[in-house]
Amino acid sequence: MTLELDRVTLTYPDGDGRLTALDEVSLAVPKGSLTAVVGPSGSGKSSLLAVAATLITPDSGRVVIDGTDTAGLRPAELTALRRTRIGIVFQQANLLPSLTAVEQLQVMAHLDGRSPRTALPRALELLDAVGLRDQAARRPHQLSGGQRQRVNIARALMHDPTVLLVDEPTSALDHERGAAVLDLITDLTHRRATATVLVTHDRTHLTAVDRIAEVHDGRLTIPATV
Ligand SMILES: Nc1ncnc2c1ncn2[C@@H]1O[C@H](COP(=O)(O)OP(=O)(O)OP(=O)(O)O)[C@@H](O)[C@H]1O
């Protein structure tokens, strides 16, 4: 399994006690497959993504990325794991206003200590993969909301992650653009063989995902498919 959560429990301080955000959550995602996690507001979706991204350490349970149990890693090793193996697509694209679409991707290489120039072919290839090759020189204000979200997705794939974590990618989009972005994530998951988890409160566009899991009050269930 490329991504594995094994009986993960996460609590937050809550007044005098603790609030259980994730309650013994287990989830295994093979490469090349997309699991959507749906649940109402406050059910634990963002917490699940943060734990899978190794941004939060759970109280108990295991998070295994590409066969590596993250519990044993030092902070610097965790950072390296995130930089090489994990791609995160946040709800808002958060693009840098002064950079063109292709530069938004090249800057990722720069942050990793690589030359933006050598990253150019890959950046262009990814923009092509998300259907934006002709918009490479545009800045965010010259792109539509759906196009900005595509740049956001391409940017998360710059370092060729094996695990792709996606947070509510369609919340800022209209119906048609939301459906197109979901199709794109599904397609990229299969073609680039990522283990993808997408969290959302909205089931509308989930027709093509490989599996839908539900989270309620921090408990995850995977309904049997008929
Ligand atoms: N940093 C925190 N400190 C304390 N409680 C928190 C913290 N973050 C989340 N919670 C609580 O944990 C529970 C799960 O929150 P989480 O953000 O994971 O849910 P969610 O399903 O992503 O919600 P939404 O769809 O509204 O973003 C909620 O009850 C929330 O209030």
The ligand as a Gaussian input file, in Angstrom:
#p B3LYP/6-31G(d) Opt

LIG

0 1
 N       -6.806000      22.895000      16.082000
 C       -7.922000      22.434000      16.630000
 N       -8.140000      22.543000      17.966000
 C       -9.263000      22.059000      18.543000
 N      -10.255000      21.437000      17.848000
 C      -10.101000      21.310000      16.531000
 C       -8.939000      21.806000      15.840000
 N       -9.076000      21.528000      14.510000
 C      -10.258000      20.890000      14.373000
 N      -10.879000      20.768000      15.566000
 C      -12.154000      20.066000      15.817000
 O      -12.003000      18.733000      15.375000
 C      -13.189000      18.276000      14.723000
 C      -12.848000      17.853000      13.289000
 O      -12.455000      19.022000      12.572000
 P      -11.999000      18.991000      11.035000
 O      -11.528000      20.366000      10.694000
 O      -11.066000      17.866000      10.848000
 O      -13.389000      18.672000      10.327000
 P      -13.829000      18.833000       8.780000
 O      -14.671000      17.645000       8.475000
 O      -12.623000      19.081000       7.959000
 O      -14.723000      20.148000       8.789000
 P      -14.988000      21.210000       7.592000
 O      -15.685000      20.449000       6.497000
 O      -15.902000      22.220000       8.258000
 O      -13.659000      21.778000       7.194000
 C      -14.195000      19.427000      14.809000
 O      -15.023000      19.190000      15.919000
 C      -13.314000      20.640000      15.025000
 O      -14.020000      21.626000      15.753000

